[in-house]
Amino acid sequence: MATVRAKDGMFTLSIEGASLIHSHLPTPGYRVMMCDDAIPFVSKGKTAFAKHVENIDPDLRAGDEVLLVDKQDNLIATGQLLLAPEEVLAMQNGPAVDVRVGVDSS
């Protein structure tokens, strides 16, 4: 479900853990909504870039574990948020989420 990161004691989610949390948290809780163009890449575990983020939970903080979703709120990946939500929405380039695992990762 989750693993403890050695460097800071925070949890990292497996896709199963992310799915469980996703099913119990209402939108926009811990979610980063990606544009349609980025979904094939992010769902395979590739980095989520700021320019592809359409919406984000404003209560998140850099370093939080997040759920990456599509416009229909389907879970596509989980990872660590690299920037504050305001920065993600303001930036047009650079990584926003270090994706750990996507639903289509092998």
Order of alpha helices (4+ residues) and beta strands (2+ residues): beta-beta-alpha-beta-alpha-beta-beta-beta-beta-alpha-beta
